[in-house]
Amino acid sequence: MLTIIQKKIKDEKTMDLIKKIINSSCERKIYKNLFDFRIVGIPIGNLTSQLFANVYLNALDQFMKHQLREKSYIRYMDDFLILSPNKKELHLLKEKLREFLAGQLKLTLHPKKANIFPAEKGIDFLGYRIFRHYRLLRKSGVKRFIKRTKAYRKKIAKGEMTQEKFAHSLQSWLAYAVFGNSWRLRQKIELATVN
């Protein structure tokens, strides 16, 4: 990451700040059950993680568009998809991607998420299940939201969270949900929060 950024930014003070941000990830060692691990990278909640993901994966974009000449390639941060009518071609492309990511960026494809499947089953992308004529919210995301809402209500009851902060969280989620076919769900949630 630093090598890529240093090609564009020459100011030493700015680079010192960027180094601090990149190296700010916490390192923890756990010796329970005879294993230890280290957390590497920028925490996902860190606002710069989005920017740095796009900077780092720009090389992937260039590879896909200019070397492989893929027209149906879409990426947002570390999520990407490629559309093709040819399943065999997608399997070959997946291997080229795997080699490029490992060789150039020291990354690996997620073993459970890097799948090839018919688009008619819906494309799982950016929290939605996308079909030809409509989008659904991912069930796991809805369940997480409901669980989080229950936890927030308990915090409000204990005085650990304000109603205003809860309202902001709710509005944020509803703004995301509006892009999926979720009218009934949103109505149910809005009614539940009023009562």
Summary of the structure (lengths in Angstrom):
residues: 195
radius of gyration: 21.0
end to end distance: 49.1
largest distance: 57.5
contacts: 409
relative contact order: 0.06
helix: 55%
strand: 9%
